[in-house]
Amino acid sequence: MIQIKYVPVEDCQAEWGNKEAVCKRFEGLKTKTLDSLLVEMRRNPEYSPFVINPSHKIVWIHFEGFLDFLRYRQDHRYES
């Protein structure tokens, strides 16, 4: 099994991260809630490019794309 470890590069801001990185960046976000949000993102053609699944165990999420999606959900919260 391949172990992938994120190692930040000096003077570089990460644009993509795994679920653990997203949960650290957005304090209080639980993994199960993130899973539900990622399913919703994948189903929305506007936000699906911000979630990459190169294998069934690996997922990469674009931080700014995820934040845009949260803002979109906030703006459309009461629409059915």
Distance bins in CASP14 RR format, pairs under 12 A and 6 or more apart:
PFRMAT RR
TARGET T0000
AUTHOR 0000-0000-0000
RMODE 2
METHOD distances of the structure
MODEL  1
1 55 0 0 0 0 0 1 0 0 0 0 0
1 57 0 0 0 0 1 0 0 0 0 0 0
1 58 0 0 0 0 0 1 0 0 0 0 0
2 54 0 0 0 0 0 1 0 0 0 0 0
2 55 0 0 0 0 1 0 0 0 0 0 0
2 57 0 0 0 0 1 0 0 0 0 0 0
2 58 0 0 0 0 1 0 0 0 0 0 0
3 57 0 0 0 0 0 1 0 0 0 0 0
3 58 0 0 0 0 0 1 0 0 0 0 0
4 16 0 0 0 0 0 1 0 0 0 0 0
4 17 0 0 0 0 0 1 0 0 0 0 0
4 18 0 0 0 0 1 0 0 0 0 0 0
4 20 0 0 0 0 0 1 0 0 0 0 0
4 21 0 0 0 0 0 1 0 0 0 0 0
4 54 0 0 0 0 0 1 0 0 0 0 0
4 55 0 0 0 0 0 1 0 0 0 0 0
4 57 0 0 0 0 1 0 0 0 0 0 0
4 58 1 0 0 1 0 0 0 0 0 0 0
4 59 0 0 0 0 0 1 0 0 0 0 0
4 60 0 0 0 0 1 0 0 0 0 0 0
5 17 0 0 0 0 0 1 0 0 0 0 0
5 18 0 0 0 0 0 1 0 0 0 0 0
5 20 0 0 0 0 0 1 0 0 0 0 0
5 21 0 0 0 0 0 1 0 0 0 0 0
6 12 0 0 0 0 0 1 0 0 0 0 0
6 14 1 0 0 1 0 0 0 0 0 0 0
6 15 0 0 0 0 0 1 0 0 0 0 0
6 16 0 0 0 0 1 0 0 0 0 0 0
6 17 1 0 0 1 0 0 0 0 0 0 0
6 18 1 0 0 1 0 0 0 0 0 0 0
6 19 0 0 0 0 0 1 0 0 0 0 0
6 20 0 0 0 0 1 0 0 0 0 0 0
6 21 1 0 0 1 0 0 0 0 0 0 0
6 22 0 0 0 0 0 1 0 0 0 0 0
6 24 0 0 0 0 0 1 0 0 0 0 0
6 58 0 0 0 0 0 1 0 0 0 0 0
6 60 0 0 0 0 0 1 0 0 0 0 0
7 14 0 0 0 0 0 1 0 0 0 0 0
8 14 1 0 0 1 0 0 0 0 0 0 0
8 15 0 0 0 0 0 1 0 0 0 0 0
8 17 0 0 0 0 0 1 0 0 0 0 0
8 21 0 0 0 0 0 1 0 0 0 0 0
9 15 0 0 0 0 0 1 0 0 0 0 0
13 25 0 0 0 0 0 1 0 0 0 0 0
13 63 0 0 0 0 1 0 0 0 0 0 0
13 64 0 0 0 0 0 1 0 0 0 0 0
14 21 1 0 0 1 0 0 0 0 0 0 0
14 22 0 0 0 0 0 1 0 0 0 0 0
14 24 0 0 0 0 0 1 0 0 0 0 0
14 25 0 0 0 0 1 0 0 0 0 0 0
14 60 0 0 0 0 0 1 0 0 0 0 0
14 61 0 0 0 0 0 1 0 0 0 0 0
14 62 0 0 0 0 0 1 0 0 0 0 0
14 63 1 0 0 1 0 0 0 0 0 0 0
14 64 0 0 0 0 0 1 0 0 0 0 0
15 21 0 0 0 0 0 1 0 0 0 0 0
15 25 0 0 0 0 0 1 0 0 0 0 0
15 50 0 0 0 0 0 1 0 0 0 0 0
15 52 0 0 0 0 0 1 0 0 0 0 0
15 60 0 0 0 0 1 0 0 0 0 0 0
15 61 0 0 0 0 1 0 0 0 0 0 0
15 62 1 0 0 1 0 0 0 0 0 0 0
15 63 1 0 0 1 0 0 0 0 0 0 0
15 64 1 0 0 1 0 0 0 0 0 0 0
15 65 0 0 0 0 1 0 0 0 0 0 0
15 66 0 0 0 0 0 1 0 0 0 0 0
15 67 0 0 0 0 0 1 0 0 0 0 0
16 22 0 0 0 0 1 0 0 0 0 0 0
16 25 0 0 0 0 0 1 0 0 0 0 0
16 49 0 0 0 0 0 1 0 0 0 0 0
16 50 0 0 0 0 1 0 0 0 0 0 0
16 51 0 0 0 0 1 0 0 0 0 0 0
16 52 1 0 0 1 0 0 0 0 0 0 0
16 54 0 0 0 0 0 1 0 0 0 0 0
16 58 0 0 0 0 0 1 0 0 0 0 0
16 59 0 0 0 0 0 1 0 0 0 0 0
16 60 1 0 1 0 0 0 0 0 0 0 0
16 61 1 0 0 1 0 0 0 0 0 0 0
16 62 1 0 1 0 0 0 0 0 0 0 0
16 63 1 0 0 1 0 0 0 0 0 0 0
16 64 0 0 0 0 1 0 0 0 0 0 0
16 65 0 0 0 0 1 0 0 0 0 0 0
16 66 0 0 0 0 1 0 0 0 0 0 0
17 23 0 0 0 0 0 1 0 0 0 0 0
17 24 0 0 0 0 1 0 0 0 0 0 0
17 25 0 0 0 0 1 0 0 0 0 0 0
17 26 0 0 0 0 0 1 0 0 0 0 0
17 34 0 0 0 0 0 1 0 0 0 0 0
17 50 0 0 0 0 0 1 0 0 0 0 0
17 51 0 0 0 0 0 1 0 0 0 0 0
17 52 0 0 0 0 1 0 0 0 0 0 0
17 58 0 0 0 0 0 1 0 0 0 0 0
17 59 0 0 0 0 1 0 0 0 0 0 0
17 60 1 0 1 0 0 0 0 0 0 0 0
17 61 1 0 1 0 0 0 0 0 0 0 0
17 62 0 0 0 0 1 0 0 0 0 0 0
17 63 1 0 0 1 0 0 0 0 0 0 0
17 64 0 0 0 0 0 1 0 0 0 0 0
17 65 0 0 0 0 0 1 0 0 0 0 0
17 66 0 0 0 0 1 0 0 0 0 0 0
18 24 0 0 0 0 1 0 0 0 0 0 0
18 25 0 0 0 0 0 1 0 0 0 0 0
18 31 0 0 0 0 0 1 0 0 0 0 0
18 34 0 0 0 0 0 1 0 0 0 0 0
18 38 0 0 0 0 0 1 0 0 0 0 0
18 51 0 0 0 0 0 1 0 0 0 0 0
18 52 0 0 0 0 0 1 0 0 0 0 0
18 53 0 0 0 0 0 1 0 0 0 0 0
18 54 0 0 0 0 0 1 0 0 0 0 0
18 57 0 0 0 0 0 1 0 0 0 0 0
18 58 1 0 0 1 0 0 0 0 0 0 0
18 59 1 0 0 1 0 0 0 0 0 0 0
18 60 1 0 0 1 0 0 0 0 0 0 0
18 61 1 0 0 1 0 0 0 0 0 0 0
18 62 0 0 0 0 0 1 0 0 0 0 0
18 63 0 0 0 0 0 1 0 0 0 0 0
18 66 0 0 0 0 0 1 0 0 0 0 0
19 25 0 0 0 0 0 1 0 0 0 0 0
19 26 0 0 0 0 0 1 0 0 0 0 0
19 29 0 0 0 0 1 0 0 0 0 0 0
19 30 0 0 0 0 0 1 0 0 0 0 0
19 31 1 0 0 1 0 0 0 0 0 0 0
19 32 0 0 0 0 0 1 0 0 0 0 0
19 33 0 0 0 0 0 1 0 0 0 0 0
19 34 1 0 1 0 0 0 0 0 0 0 0
19 35 1 0 0 1 0 0 0 0 0 0 0
19 37 0 0 0 0 0 1 0 0 0 0 0
19 38 0 0 0 0 1 0 0 0 0 0 0
19 51 0 0 0 0 0 1 0 0 0 0 0
19 53 0 0 0 0 0 1 0 0 0 0 0
19 57 0 0 0 0 0 1 0 0 0 0 0
19 58 0 0 0 0 0 1 0 0 0 0 0
19 59 1 0 0 1 0 0 0 0 0 0 0
19 60 0 0 0 0 1 0 0 0 0 0 0
19 61 1 0 0 1 0 0 0 0 0 0 0
19 66 0 0 0 0 0 1 0 0 0 0 0
20 26 0 0 0 0 0 1 0 0 0 0 0
20 29 0 0 0 0 0 1 0 0 0 0 0
20 30 0 0 0 0 0 1 0 0 0 0 0
20 31 0 0 0 0 1 0 0 0 0 0 0
20 34 0 0 0 0 1 0 0 0 0 0 0
20 58 0 0 0 0 0 1 0 0 0 0 0
20 59 0 0 0 0 0 1 0 0 0 0 0
20 60 0 0 0 0 0 1 0 0 0 0 0
20 61 0 0 0 0 0 1 0 0 0 0 0
21 29 0 0 0 0 0 1 0 0 0 0 0
21 31 0 0 0 0 0 1 0 0 0 0 0
21 34 0 0 0 0 0 1 0 0 0 0 0
21 59 0 0 0 0 0 1 0 0 0 0 0
21 60 0 0 0 0 1 0 0 0 0 0 0
21 61 1 0 0 1 0 0 0 0 0 0 0
21 62 0 0 0 0 0 1 0 0 0 0 0
21 63 0 0 0 0 1 0 0 0 0 0 0
21 66 0 0 0 0 0 1 0 0 0 0 0
22 28 0 0 0 0 0 1 0 0 0 0 0
22 29 1 0 0 1 0 0 0 0 0 0 0
22 30 0 0 0 0 0 1 0 0 0 0 0
22 31 0 0 0 0 1 0 0 0 0 0 0
22 33 0 0 0 0 0 1 0 0 0 0 0
22 34 1 0 0 1 0 0 0 0 0 0 0
22 35 0 0 0 0 0 1 0 0 0 0 0
22 37 0 0 0 0 1 0 0 0 0 0 0
22 38 0 0 0 0 1 0 0 0 0 0 0
22 41 0 0 0 0 0 1 0 0 0 0 0
22 50 0 0 0 0 0 1 0 0 0 0 0
22 51 0 0 0 0 0 1 0 0 0 0 0
22 59 0 0 0 0 1 0 0 0 0 0 0
22 60 0 0 0 0 1 0 0 0 0 0 0
22 61 1 0 1 0 0 0 0 0 0 0 0
22 62 0 0 0 0 1 0 0 0 0 0 0
22 63 1 0 0 1 0 0 0 0 0 0 0
22 64 0 0 0 0 0 1 0 0 0 0 0
22 65 0 0 0 0 0 1 0 0 0 0 0
22 66 1 0 0 1 0 0 0 0 0 0 0
22 67 0 0 0 0 1 0 0 0 0 0 0
22 69 0 0 0 0 0 1 0 0 0 0 0
22 70 0 0 0 0 0 1 0 0 0 0 0
23 29 1 0 1 0 0 0 0 0 0 0 0
23 30 1 0 0 1 0 0 0 0 0 0 0
23 31 1 0 0 1 0 0 0 0 0 0 0
23 32 0 0 0 0 0 1 0 0 0 0 0
23 33 0 0 0 0 1 0 0 0 0 0 0
23 34 1 0 0 1 0 0 0 0 0 0 0
23 35 0 0 0 0 0 1 0 0 0 0 0
23 37 0 0 0 0 0 1 0 0 0 0 0
23 38 0 0 0 0 0 1 0 0 0 0 0
23 61 0 0 0 0 0 1 0 0 0 0 0
23 63 0 0 0 0 0 1 0 0 0 0 0
23 66 0 0 0 0 0 1 0 0 0 0 0
24 31 0 0 0 0 0 1 0 0 0 0 0
24 34 0 0 0 0 0 1 0 0 0 0 0
24 63 0 0 0 0 0 1 0 0 0 0 0
25 34 0 0 0 0 0 1 0 0 0 0 0
25 61 0 0 0 0 1 0 0 0 0 0 0
25 62 0 0 0 0 0 1 0 0 0 0 0
25 63 1 0 0 1 0 0 0 0 0 0 0
25 64 0 0 0 0 0 1 0 0 0 0 0
25 66 0 0 0 0 1 0 0 0 0 0 0
25 67 0 0 0 0 1 0 0 0 0 0 0
25 70 0 0 0 0 0 1 0 0 0 0 0
26 33 0 0 0 0 1 0 0 0 0 0 0
26 34 0 0 0 0 1 0 0 0 0 0 0
26 37 0 0 0 0 0 1 0 0 0 0 0
26 61 0 0 0 0 0 1 0 0 0 0 0
26 63 0 0 0 0 1 0 0 0 0 0 0
26 66 1 0 0 1 0 0 0 0 0 0 0
26 67 0 0 0 0 1 0 0 0 0 0 0
26 69 0 0 0 0 0 1 0 0 0 0 0
26 70 0 0 0 0 1 0 0 0 0 0 0
28 34 0 0 0 0 0 1 0 0 0 0 0
29 35 0 0 0 0 0 1 0 0 0 0 0
29 36 0 0 0 0 0 1 0 0 0 0 0
29 37 0 0 0 0 1 0 0 0 0 0 0
29 38 0 0 0 0 0 1 0 0 0 0 0
29 61 0 0 0 0 0 1 0 0 0 0 0
29 66 0 0 0 0 1 0 0 0 0 0 0
29 67 0 0 0 0 0 1 0 0 0 0 0
29 70 0 0 0 0 1 0 0 0 0 0 0
30 36 0 0 0 0 1 0 0 0 0 0 0
30 37 0 0 0 0 0 1 0 0 0 0 0
31 37 0 0 0 0 0 1 0 0 0 0 0
31 38 0 0 0 0 0 1 0 0 0 0 0
31 59 0 0 0 0 0 1 0 0 0 0 0
32 38 0 0 0 0 0 1 0 0 0 0 0
32 39 0 0 0 0 0 1 0 0 0 0 0
33 39 0 0 0 0 0 1 0 0 0 0 0
33 40 0 0 0 0 0 1 0 0 0 0 0
33 70 0 0 0 0 0 1 0 0 0 0 0
33 73 0 0 0 0 0 1 0 0 0 0 0
34 40 0 0 0 0 0 1 0 0 0 0 0
34 41 0 0 0 0 0 1 0 0 0 0 0
34 51 0 0 0 0 0 1 0 0 0 0 0
34 59 0 0 0 0 1 0 0 0 0 0 0
34 61 0 0 0 0 1 0 0 0 0 0 0
34 66 0 0 0 0 1 0 0 0 0 0 0
34 69 0 0 0 0 0 1 0 0 0 0 0
34 70 0 0 0 0 0 1 0 0 0 0 0
35 41 0 0 0 0 0 1 0 0 0 0 0
35 42 0 0 0 0 0 1 0 0 0 0 0
35 51 0 0 0 0 0 1 0 0 0 0 0
35 59 0 0 0 0 1 0 0 0 0 0 0
35 61 0 0 0 0 0 1 0 0 0 0 0
36 42 0 0 0 0 0 1 0 0 0 0 0
36 43 0 0 0 0 0 1 0 0 0 0 0
36 73 0 0 0 0 0 1 0 0 0 0 0
37 43 0 0 0 0 0 1 0 0 0 0 0
37 44 0 0 0 0 0 1 0 0 0 0 0
37 47 0 0 0 0 1 0 0 0 0 0 0
37 50 0 0 0 0 0 1 0 0 0 0 0
37 51 0 0 0 0 1 0 0 0 0 0 0
37 59 0 0 0 0 0 1 0 0 0 0 0
37 61 0 0 0 0 1 0 0 0 0 0 0
37 65 0 0 0 0 0 1 0 0 0 0 0
37 66 1 0 0 1 0 0 0 0 0 0 0
37 67 0 0 0 0 0 1 0 0 0 0 0
37 69 1 0 0 1 0 0 0 0 0 0 0
37 70 1 0 0 1 0 0 0 0 0 0 0
37 72 0 0 0 0 0 1 0 0 0 0 0
37 73 1 0 0 1 0 0 0 0 0 0 0
38 44 0 0 0 0 0 1 0 0 0 0 0
38 47 0 0 0 0 1 0 0 0 0 0 0
38 48 0 0 0 0 0 1 0 0 0 0 0
38 50 0 0 0 0 1 0 0 0 0 0 0
38 51 1 0 1 0 0 0 0 0 0 0 0
38 52 0 0 0 0 0 1 0 0 0 0 0
38 53 0 0 0 0 1 0 0 0 0 0 0
38 59 1 0 0 1 0 0 0 0 0 0 0
38 60 0 0 0 0 0 1 0 0 0 0 0
38 61 1 0 0 1 0 0 0 0 0 0 0
38 62 0 0 0 0 0 1 0 0 0 0 0
38 65 0 0 0 0 0 1 0 0 0 0 0
38 66 0 0 0 0 1 0 0 0 0 0 0
38 69 0 0 0 0 1 0 0 0 0 0 0
38 70 0 0 0 0 0 1 0 0 0 0 0
39 47 0 0 0 0 0 1 0 0 0 0 0
39 48 0 0 0 0 0 1 0 0 0 0 0
39 51 0 0 0 0 1 0 0 0 0 0 0
39 53 0 0 0 0 0 1 0 0 0 0 0
39 59 0 0 0 0 0 1 0 0 0 0 0
39 69 0 0 0 0 0 1 0 0 0 0 0
40 46 0 0 0 0 0 1 0 0 0 0 0
40 47 0 0 0 0 1 0 0 0 0 0 0
40 48 0 0 0 0 0 1 0 0 0 0 0
40 50 0 0 0 0 0 1 0 0 0 0 0
40 51 0 0 0 0 0 1 0 0 0 0 0
40 66 0 0 0 0 0 1 0 0 0 0 0
40 69 1 0 0 1 0 0 0 0 0 0 0
40 70 0 0 0 0 0 1 0 0 0 0 0
40 72 0 0 0 0 1 0 0 0 0 0 0
40 73 1 0 0 1 0 0 0 0 0 0 0
40 76 0 0 0 0 0 1 0 0 0 0 0
41 47 1 0 1 0 0 0 0 0 0 0 0
41 48 1 0 0 1 0 0 0 0 0 0 0
41 49 0 0 0 0 1 0 0 0 0 0 0
41 50 1 0 0 1 0 0 0 0 0 0 0
41 51 1 0 1 0 0 0 0 0 0 0 0
41 52 0 0 0 0 0 1 0 0 0 0 0
41 53 0 0 0 0 0 1 0 0 0 0 0
41 59 0 0 0 0 0 1 0 0 0 0 0
41 61 0 0 0 0 1 0 0 0 0 0 0
41 62 0 0 0 0 1 0 0 0 0 0 0
41 65 0 0 0 0 1 0 0 0 0 0 0
41 66 1 0 0 1 0 0 0 0 0 0 0
41 67 0 0 0 0 0 1 0 0 0 0 0
41 68 0 0 0 0 1 0 0 0 0 0 0
41 69 1 0 1 0 0 0 0 0 0 0 0
41 70 0 0 0 0 1 0 0 0 0 0 0
41 72 0 0 0 0 1 0 0 0 0 0 0
41 73 0 0 0 0 1 0 0 0 0 0 0
42 48 1 0 1 0 0 0 0 0 0 0 0
42 49 0 0 0 0 0 1 0 0 0 0 0
42 50 0 0 0 0 1 0 0 0 0 0 0
42 51 1 0 1 0 0 0 0 0 0 0 0
42 52 0 0 0 0 0 1 0 0 0 0 0
42 53 0 0 0 0 1 0 0 0 0 0 0
42 59 0 0 0 0 1 0 0 0 0 0 0
42 61 0 0 0 0 0 1 0 0 0 0 0
42 69 0 0 0 0 0 1 0 0 0 0 0
43 51 0 0 0 0 0 1 0 0 0 0 0
43 69 0 0 0 0 0 1 0 0 0 0 0
44 50 0 0 0 0 1 0 0 0 0 0 0
44 51 0 0 0 0 0 1 0 0 0 0 0
44 65 0 0 0 0 0 1 0 0 0 0 0
44 68 0 0 0 0 0 1 0 0 0 0 0
44 69 1 0 0 1 0 0 0 0 0 0 0
44 72 0 0 0 0 1 0 0 0 0 0 0
44 73 0 0 0 0 1 0 0 0 0 0 0
44 76 0 0 0 0 0 1 0 0 0 0 0
45 51 0 0 0 0 0 1 0 0 0 0 0
46 65 0 0 0 0 1 0 0 0 0 0 0
46 68 0 0 0 0 1 0 0 0 0 0 0
46 69 0 0 0 0 1 0 0 0 0 0 0
46 72 1 0 0 1 0 0 0 0 0 0 0
46 73 0 0 0 0 0 1 0 0 0 0 0
46 76 0 0 0 0 0 1 0 0 0 0 0
47 61 0 0 0 0 0 1 0 0 0 0 0
47 62 0 0 0 0 1 0 0 0 0 0 0
47 64 0 0 0 0 0 1 0 0 0 0 0
47 65 1 0 0 1 0 0 0 0 0 0 0
47 66 0 0 0 0 1 0 0 0 0 0 0
47 67 0 0 0 0 0 1 0 0 0 0 0
47 68 1 0 0 1 0 0 0 0 0 0 0
47 69 1 0 1 0 0 0 0 0 0 0 0
47 70 0 0 0 0 0 1 0 0 0 0 0
47 71 0 0 0 0 0 1 0 0 0 0 0
47 72 1 0 0 1 0 0 0 0 0 0 0
47 73 0 0 0 0 1 0 0 0 0 0 0
48 61 0 0 0 0 0 1 0 0 0 0 0
48 62 0 0 0 0 0 1 0 0 0 0 0
48 65 0 0 0 0 0 1 0 0 0 0 0
48 69 0 0 0 0 0 1 0 0 0 0 0
49 60 0 0 0 0 0 1 0 0 0 0 0
49 61 0 0 0 0 0 1 0 0 0 0 0
49 62 1 0 0 1 0 0 0 0 0 0 0
49 64 0 0 0 0 0 1 0 0 0 0 0
49 65 0 0 0 0 1 0 0 0 0 0 0
49 66 0 0 0 0 0 1 0 0 0 0 0
49 68 0 0 0 0 0 1 0 0 0 0 0
49 69 0 0 0 0 0 1 0 0 0 0 0
50 59 0 0 0 0 0 1 0 0 0 0 0
50 60 0 0 0 0 1 0 0 0 0 0 0
50 61 1 0 0 1 0 0 0 0 0 0 0
50 62 1 0 1 0 0 0 0 0 0 0 0
50 63 0 0 0 0 1 0 0 0 0 0 0
50 64 0 0 0 0 1 0 0 0 0 0 0
50 65 1 0 1 0 0 0 0 0 0 0 0
50 66 1 0 0 1 0 0 0 0 0 0 0
50 67 0 0 0 0 1 0 0 0 0 0 0
50 68 1 0 0 1 0 0 0 0 0 0 0
50 69 1 0 0 1 0 0 0 0 0 0 0
50 70 0 0 0 0 0 1 0 0 0 0 0
50 72 0 0 0 0 0 1 0 0 0 0 0
51 58 0 0 0 0 0 1 0 0 0 0 0
51 59 1 0 0 1 0 0 0 0 0 0 0
51 60 1 0 0 1 0 0 0 0 0 0 0
51 61 1 0 1 0 0 0 0 0 0 0 0
51 62 1 0 0 1 0 0 0 0 0 0 0
51 63 0 0 0 0 0 1 0 0 0 0 0
51 65 0 0 0 0 1 0 0 0 0 0 0
51 66 0 0 0 0 1 0 0 0 0 0 0
51 69 0 0 0 0 1 0 0 0 0 0 0
52 58 0 0 0 0 1 0 0 0 0 0 0
52 59 1 0 0 1 0 0 0 0 0 0 0
52 60 1 0 1 0 0 0 0 0 0 0 0
52 61 1 0 0 1 0 0 0 0 0 0 0
52 62 0 0 0 0 1 0 0 0 0 0 0
52 65 0 0 0 0 0 1 0 0 0 0 0
53 59 1 0 1 0 0 0 0 0 0 0 0
53 60 1 0 0 1 0 0 0 0 0 0 0
53 61 0 0 0 0 0 1 0 0 0 0 0
54 60 1 0 0 1 0 0 0 0 0 0 0
59 66 0 0 0 0 0 1 0 0 0 0 0
60 66 0 0 0 0 0 1 0 0 0 0 0
61 67 0 0 0 0 0 1 0 0 0 0 0
61 68 0 0 0 0 0 1 0 0 0 0 0
61 69 0 0 0 0 1 0 0 0 0 0 0
61 70 0 0 0 0 0 1 0 0 0 0 0
62 68 0 0 0 0 1 0 0 0 0 0 0
62 69 0 0 0 0 1 0 0 0 0 0 0
63 69 0 0 0 0 0 1 0 0 0 0 0
63 70 0 0 0 0 0 1 0 0 0 0 0
64 70 0 0 0 0 0 1 0 0 0 0 0
64 71 0 0 0 0 0 1 0 0 0 0 0
65 71 0 0 0 0 1 0 0 0 0 0 0
65 72 0 0 0 0 1 0 0 0 0 0 0
66 72 0 0 0 0 0 1 0 0 0 0 0
66 73 0 0 0 0 0 1 0 0 0 0 0
67 73 0 0 0 0 0 1 0 0 0 0 0
67 74 0 0 0 0 0 1 0 0 0 0 0
68 74 0 0 0 0 0 1 0 0 0 0 0
68 75 0 0 0 0 0 1 0 0 0 0 0
69 75 0 0 0 0 0 1 0 0 0 0 0
69 76 0 0 0 0 0 1 0 0 0 0 0
70 76 0 0 0 0 0 1 0 0 0 0 0
70 77 0 0 0 0 0 1 0 0 0 0 0
71 77 0 0 0 0 0 1 0 0 0 0 0
72 79 0 0 0 0 0 1 0 0 0 0 0
73 79 0 0 0 0 0 1 0 0 0 0 0
END
